[in-house]
């Protein structure tokens, strides 16, 4: 399966890694994988911009506000995790604590 041309370096790397480990053949799964890879690309771009500009900026009224990129970072991380769960690619992590006894 070829890597979608819309993906940037990090997204392409993620795509290749997933495709080497998992057998995704259905069109809807491939589209979800592409969306997850695009999330990574968008996330990296937003992180770079926030790193360059700082987490806060001054609006037109002179008030300190959160950089708009911070919301994009949060949104892309959340969307990425949701897509990974949809694809059943998430790694199972053992419970951090034992269940309660009644």
Secondary structure, 3 states (H helix, E strand, C coil): CCCCCCCCHHHHHHHHHHHHHCCCCCHHHHHHHHHHHHHHHHHHHHHHHHHHHCCEEECCCCCEEECHHHHHHHHHHHHHHHHHHHCCCCCCCCCCCCCCCC
